[in-house]
């Protein structure tokens, strides 16, 4: 009986540079402002490396080095929003997610060794992404899918299948390329496999282009956005906060003079005790009444059980809606903010408008719930983290609008003032600013909601991908373990 030949180890002099190169390639494909085109190619070197290293222990080490290097792209941001130990843990968590997907892909591909293995990487990513969206307090923030938020033809897939559909398509190309680079002409019928993947990508793009042919409907509504970066906390003196509030009054007045029918101010323009907050409420009620417009104001209530609120005033100065933020940012969780449970929608003109605050709109379930309540536009006061996550937060919110067929108006402090239509076309994008602040006027089509399949069926496609991943795993493990690669040449 011949001894079983063990696969040759990769020399460390090759393994380490290859791992660092794969990690560097991935580093440029992730982060808070990823290059959309590179996101299609960035995983290829890492997948190829994981498949090519014959010894599983070495493969795990190489993938760990590469994914940890790539995850450091987020570390500086994590250190802004949470204590340093938590930032380190979050960085390790991002690396672990990539490690799990890539090593899971390696295992399935090497066991299956057929054309179906091209589905391993997309299906595993969608499965893990969906679980994170459902189970983690920060959801699937950082999902590779969000890198495509400005690519309008691909973005339209979310109206059909949510983020899961977009992520599945995004992962198909790198999976195919890595498989072909690894196996070359040993892949069974490579032309058929590549043609099938290209056909799926072309179909996805074609669906998006078809969606973009639909004209925007509804009566244009002039909406003002105004923001001042300076924070007002509970210990602020009138000498500090009065000039800031006065400046908001001026910005609202200027937008009203330009014809604004509605003005949206940012999240937590002031965090105040209840008694002082009541005086601010009276002030903004008078401001809305003076200019005869609808006014959204984000404030915080300081106390034993702090709250993050959005007020909506009608042109008569009546506060018609008070909305409590549902999903808290890490600093709010640490300060034990109360969480809201109710949705807030108001008919203005011909359109039904909903309220949400910042992080709320980063979660598909809340955005979909507003779509199910026939929101045609979402008004979103926000406060980003020192411009670090301005692109990501703004465009994740735009994506939520595409998923559910409604327009989005988002006014942020330390971020962007952005408005988009139901297809994700950006109608306005401008940076916020410290005193004297920033303001902009935009005309947004406001009519009936454009109902989408995703609003009706939710993450059905994602659920089917989870089922398909389980079937793929079952099929892989029903096969006999593959012989070592060294003897399969």
C-alpha positions in Angstrom: 0.0 0.0 0.0 1.5 3.3 -1.1 1.7 6.0 1.6 -0.6 9.0 1.1 1.4 11.9 -0.1 1.0 15.0 2.0 0.6 18.3 0.3 3.8 20.4 0.2 3.8 23.4 2.5 4.2 26.9 1.0 7.5 28.5 2.1 7.0 31.3 4.6 9.0 33.6 2.2 6.1 33.2 -0.3 3.1 32.9 2.1 3.7 36.1 4.0 4.1 38.4 1.0 1.1 36.7 -0.8 -1.0 37.2 2.3 -0.1 40.9 2.7 -0.7 41.5 -1.0 -4.2 39.9 -0.9 -5.0 41.9 2.3 -3.9 45.1 0.6 -6.1 44.4 -2.4 -9.0 43.8 -0.1 -8.2 46.9 2.0 -8.9 49.1 -1.0 -12.2 47.3 -1.6 -13.7 47.9 1.8 -14.1 50.9 4.1 -16.3 53.9 4.5 -15.9 55.2 0.9 -15.0 52.1 -1.2 -14.3 52.4 -4.9 -17.3 50.7 -6.4 -15.5 49.2 -9.4 -12.7 47.7 -7.2 -15.2 46.0 -4.9 -15.9 43.6 -7.8 -12.2 42.6 -8.0 -10.8 43.1 -4.5 -11.7 39.6 -3.1 -10.1 37.8 -6.1 -6.5 37.6 -4.8 -7.7 36.4 -1.4 -10.0 33.8 -2.7 -7.3 32.5 -5.1 -4.7 32.4 -2.3 -7.1 30.5 0.0 -7.8 27.9 -2.8 -4.2 27.6 -3.9 -2.5 26.9 -0.5 -2.6 23.2 -0.2 -2.3 22.9 3.6 -5.4 24.0 5.5 -3.4 25.3 8.5 -1.4 27.5 6.2 -4.5 28.6 4.4 -6.1 29.6 7.7 -3.0 31.6 8.6 -2.8 33.4 5.3 -6.4 34.3 5.2 -6.2 35.5 8.9 -3.3 37.8 8.0 -5.0 39.2 4.9 -8.4 39.8 6.5 -7.0 41.4 9.6 -5.0 43.8 7.4 -8.1 44.7 5.4 -10.2 45.1 8.5 -7.8 47.8 9.8 -9.4 50.1 7.3 -12.2 50.5 9.8 -10.2 50.8 13.0 -9.8 54.6 13.0 -13.6 55.0 12.6 -14.4 52.5 15.3 -12.1 54.4 17.6 -14.3 57.5 17.1 -17.6 55.9 17.9 -16.6 53.5 20.7 -13.8 53.0 23.3 -10.5 51.7 22.0 -10.9 48.2 23.4 -14.3 47.9 21.7 -12.8 49.3 18.5 -10.1 46.6 18.5 -12.8 43.9 19.1 -14.9 45.4 16.3 -11.9 45.3 13.9 -11.3 41.7 14.8 -15.0 41.0 14.2 -14.8 42.4 10.7 -11.8 40.3 10.0 -13.5 37.2 11.4 -16.5 37.7 9.1 -14.3 37.7 6.0 -12.2 34.8 7.4 -15.3 32.7 7.9 -16.7 33.4 4.4 -13.4 32.8 2.6 -12.4 29.6 4.5 -16.0 28.3 4.2 -15.7 28.9 0.4 -12.4 27.1 0.3 -13.9 24.1 2.0 -16.9 23.9 -0.2 -15.0 24.5 -3.5 -12.4 21.9 -2.7 -15.1 19.3 -1.8 -17.4 20.0 -4.7 -14.9 20.5 -7.6 -17.6 21.3 -10.1 -19.4 24.3 -11.6 -21.8 24.6 -8.7 -18.9 25.6 -6.5 -19.0 29.1 -8.1 -22.1 29.7 -5.9 -20.3 29.0 -2.6 -18.8 32.4 -2.1 -22.0 34.4 -3.0 -24.3 32.1 -1.0 -22.1 32.1 2.1 -21.7 35.9 2.1 -25.5 36.4 1.7 -26.2 34.0 4.5 -23.8 35.6 6.9 -24.9 39.1 5.9 -28.5 38.3 6.5 -27.8 36.8 9.9 -25.8 40.0 10.9 -28.6 42.2 9.7 -31.1 40.3 11.9 -29.0 39.6 15.0 -26.3 42.3 15.5 -27.1 45.7 17.1 -25.3 47.5 14.2 -26.8 45.2 11.6 -24.9 44.4 8.4 -23.1 47.8 8.4 -20.0 47.3 6.3 -21.6 44.8 4.0 -19.8 44.7 0.6 -23.2 45.4 -1.1 -23.2 49.1 0.1 -20.1 49.8 -2.1 -22.5 49.8 -5.0 -24.9 52.4 -3.6 -24.0 54.9 -6.4 -24.2 52.4 -9.3 -27.8 53.0 -10.2 -28.4 50.1 -12.6 -27.1 47.5 -10.1 -28.7 49.4 -7.2 -32.2 48.8 -8.6 -31.8 45.1 -7.7 -32.5 46.1 -4.1 -36.1 46.9 -5.1 -36.5 43.3 -6.2 -34.4 41.3 -3.8 -33.0 43.7 -1.1 -29.4 43.9 -0.2 -29.1 40.1 -0.5 -29.8 40.3 -4.2 -27.2 43.0 -4.7 -24.6 41.2 -2.6 -25.2 37.9 -4.4 -24.6 39.5 -7.8 -21.6 41.4 -6.5 -19.9 38.2 -5.3 -20.5 36.1 -8.4 -17.7 37.7 -10.5 -14.9 37.4 -8.0 -16.0 33.9 -7.3 -15.8 33.0 -11.0 -12.4 34.7 -11.5 -10.8 33.0 -8.5 -12.1 29.6 -9.6 -10.8 30.0 -13.1 -7.4 31.3 -11.9 -7.1 28.4 -9.5 -8.2 25.5 -11.7 -7.7 27.0 -15.1 -8.7 24.6 -17.9 -9.3 21.9 -15.3 -12.7 23.6 -14.6 -15.4 21.5 -16.3 -16.7 23.5 -19.3 -15.3 26.9 -18.2 -16.8 28.7 -21.1 -20.3 27.6 -20.1 -19.7 28.6 -16.5 -18.3 32.0 -17.4 -21.1 32.6 -19.9 -23.8 31.7 -17.3 -22.3 34.1 -14.8 -22.0 36.9 -17.4 -25.6 36.3 -18.4 -26.7 36.7 -14.8 -24.7 39.9 -14.5 -26.1 41.3 -17.8 -29.7 40.4 -16.7 -29.2 42.2 -13.4 -27.9 45.3 -15.2 -30.7 45.1 -17.7 -33.3 45.0 -15.0 -31.7 48.1 -13.4 -31.7 50.0 -16.7 -35.3 49.1 -17.3 -36.2 50.4 -13.8 -34.4 53.7 -14.5 -36.6 54.3 -17.6 -39.6 54.8 -15.3 -40.1 58.6 -14.9 -40.4 60.1 -11.4 -44.0 60.8 -10.5 -45.7 63.2 -8.2 -46.0 66.9 -7.7 -42.6 68.5 -7.0 -42.3 69.7 -3.4 -39.7 72.3 -2.5 -37.8 71.1 0.5 -35.1 73.0 2.5 -32.3 71.4 4.4 -30.3 73.3 7.0 -27.5 72.2 9.3 -25.0 73.6 11.8 -22.3 71.3 13.0 -21.9 72.7 16.5 -23.5 70.6 19.3 -25.6 72.0 22.1 -25.6 69.8 25.2 -27.4 70.1 28.5 -24.8 72.2 30.2 -24.6 74.7 27.4 -25.2 78.3 28.5 -27.5 80.7 26.6 -24.5 82.7 25.6 -23.3 79.6 23.7 -26.5 78.2 22.3 -28.4 81.4 21.5 -26.3 82.4 18.4 -26.7 78.8 17.1 -30.4 78.7 17.4 -30.7 82.3 16.0 -28.7 81.1 13.0 -31.1 78.2 12.5 -33.9 80.8 12.5 -32.2 82.7 9.8 -31.5 79.7 7.6 -35.2 78.6 7.9 -36.3 82.1 7.0 -34.1 82.2 4.0 -35.3 78.8 2.7 -38.9 79.9 3.3 -38.2 83.1 1.2 -37.0 80.8 -1.6 -40.3 78.9 -1.6 -39.6 76.0 0.7 -42.8 74.2 1.7 -41.0 72.0 4.2 -37.6 72.3 6.0 -35.6 69.5 7.7 -33.1 70.3 10.4 -30.6 67.7 11.7 -30.6 65.2 14.6 -30.0 66.5 18.1 -29.5 70.2 17.3 -29.7 70.5 21.1 -29.8 68.0 24.0 -31.7 69.7 26.9 -33.6 69.0 30.1 -37.4 68.7 29.7 -38.2 72.2 31.0 -35.8 73.8 28.6 -36.9 71.5 25.8 -40.5 72.7 26.2 -39.4 76.3 25.6 -37.5 75.2 22.5 -40.6 73.5 21.3 -42.6 76.7 21.6 -39.9 78.6 19.8 -39.9 76.3 16.8 -43.6 76.1 16.7 -43.6 79.9 16.4 -41.0 79.7 13.7 -43.1 77.2 11.6 -46.1 79.4 12.1 -44.3 82.6 11.1 -43.0 81.2 7.8 -46.1 79.1 7.1 -44.2 75.9 6.5 -43.8 72.3 7.7 -40.7 72.0 9.9 -38.8 68.9 11.2 -36.5 69.5 14.2 -34.2 66.9 15.8 -33.6 67.3 19.5 -32.5 65.2 22.5 -34.2 65.1 25.9 -31.7 64.9 28.7 -32.5 63.1 31.9 -32.5 59.7 33.7 -33.9 58.1 30.6 -32.7 60.3 27.7 -34.6 60.3 24.4 -33.7 61.1 20.8 -36.6 62.8 19.2 -37.8 64.4 15.9 -40.6 66.9 16.0 -42.8 67.7 13.0 -44.6 71.1 13.1 -47.4 72.0 10.6 -47.7 75.5 9.1 -50.0 76.6 11.9 -47.2 75.8 14.4 -48.9 72.7 15.8 -46.5 69.8 16.7 -48.4 67.1 14.9 -45.8 64.3 15.3 -43.2 63.3 17.9 -41.0 60.5 16.8 -38.6 58.5 19.1 -35.5 57.0 17.5 -35.8 53.2 17.2 -32.2 52.0 16.7 -29.5 53.6 18.8 -25.9 54.4 17.9 -23.1 52.9 20.1 -22.8 56.1 22.3 -26.5 56.2 22.8 -26.6 52.6 23.9 -23.8 53.3 26.4 -25.9 56.3 27.8 -29.0 54.1 28.0 -31.2 56.1 25.7 -34.8 55.0 25.4 -35.8 53.3 22.2 -39.0 54.1 20.2 -41.5 51.6 19.0 -44.0 53.6 17.0 -43.8 54.8 13.4 -44.6 58.3 12.4 -46.2 59.2 9.1 -48.0 62.4 8.0 -49.9 63.3 4.8 -48.5 66.5 3.3 -50.1 67.6 0.0 -50.5 64.4 -2.1 -47.8 62.4 -0.4 -47.5 60.4 2.7 -44.2 61.3 4.5 -42.5 59.3 7.2 -40.0 60.3 9.9 -36.9 58.4 10.9 -33.7 59.4 12.7 -30.2 58.6 11.3 -29.3 55.0 12.2 -32.9 53.9 11.8 -32.5 54.1 8.1 -29.5 51.8 8.1 -31.8 48.9 8.9 -33.8 47.2 6.2 -36.6 46.1 8.6 -37.4 49.7 9.7 -37.2 51.1 6.2 -39.4 48.4 4.9 -42.0 48.9 7.7 -42.3 52.5 6.5 -42.7 51.3 3.0 -45.5 48.9 4.1 -47.2 52.0 5.6 -47.1 53.6 2.1 -44.5 56.2 2.8 -43.7 58.1 -0.4 -40.8 60.1 1.2 -38.7 59.7 4.3 -37.5 62.8 6.2 -34.4 61.9 8.1 -32.6 64.2 10.7 -29.1 62.8 11.2 -25.8 63.3 12.9 -22.8 61.6 11.5 -19.4 60.9 13.2 -17.2 63.8 12.2 -17.7 63.3 8.5 -16.0 59.9 8.7 -19.1 57.9 7.8 -20.8 60.7 5.8 -20.7 58.8 2.4 -21.7 55.4 3.9 -24.5 56.6 6.1 -26.0 58.9 3.4 -25.9 56.3 0.6 -27.1 53.4 2.8 -30.2 55.6 3.4 -30.6 56.3 -0.3 -30.4 52.5 -0.9 -33.3 52.0 1.6 -35.4 54.3 -0.5 -34.7 52.3 -3.6 -35.6 49.1 -1.8 -39.0 50.5 -0.9 -39.8 52.9 -3.7 -39.7 56.2 -1.8 -37.8 59.4 -1.9 -35.3 60.3 0.9 -34.4 63.7 2.4 -31.6 63.4 4.9 -30.1 66.4 6.8 -27.0 65.6 8.8 -24.7 67.4 11.1 -21.0 66.6 10.4 -22.1 64.9 7.3 -24.1 65.5 4.1 -27.3 67.1 3.2 -28.7 64.7 0.6 -32.0 64.1 -1.3 -32.8 61.3 -3.7 -35.8 60.0 -5.6 -37.3 56.6 -5.5 -34.8 55.2 -8.0 -31.8 56.5 -6.0 -31.0 59.4 -8.3 -29.3 62.0 -6.1 -31.1 65.3 -6.5 -29.0 67.2 -4.0 -25.7 66.5 -2.2 -23.9 69.1 -0.1 -21.7 69.0 3.0 -22.8 70.4 6.3 -20.7 73.1 8.0 -19.9 74.7 11.3 -21.3 78.2 12.0 -22.7 79.9 10.0 -23.9 76.5 8.8 -25.1 75.2 5.4 -28.4 75.1 3.7 -29.9 74.0 0.4 -33.2 73.9 -1.5 -34.3 70.9 -3.6 -37.4 70.0 -5.5 -38.4 66.4 -4.8 -41.3 64.6 -6.6 -43.9 63.8 -4.0 -46.7 61.6 -4.9 -47.8 58.0 -4.3 -45.2 55.5 -3.2 -43.7 53.4 -5.9 -44.5 49.9 -4.5 -41.6 47.4 -4.9 -41.5 43.6 -4.7 -39.0 43.9 -1.8 -41.6 45.9 0.3 -44.1 43.1 -0.3 -42.0 40.0 0.2 -39.0 41.3 2.2 -35.9 39.1 2.4 -37.4 36.2 0.5 -34.4 36.0 -1.8 -32.0 36.1 1.1 -33.9 33.3 2.7 -33.7 31.2 -0.4 -30.0 31.9 -0.5 -29.7 30.6 3.0 -31.6 27.4 2.0 -29.4 27.1 -1.1 -26.2 27.5 1.0 -27.4 24.7 3.3 -28.1 22.4 0.3 -24.7 23.2 -1.1 -23.0 22.3 2.2 -25.0 19.1 2.3 -24.0 18.2 -1.2 -20.4 18.9 -0.5 -20.3 16.7 2.6 -22.1 13.9 0.9 -19.2 13.5 -1.4 -16.1 11.6 -0.4 -13.4 13.9 0.9 -11.3 15.0 -2.0 -7.8 13.6 -2.3 -4.9 15.9 -1.5 -4.3 18.5 -4.2 -0.7 17.3 -4.7 -1.9 13.9 -5.8 -4.7 15.3 -8.0 -2.4 16.9 -10.5 
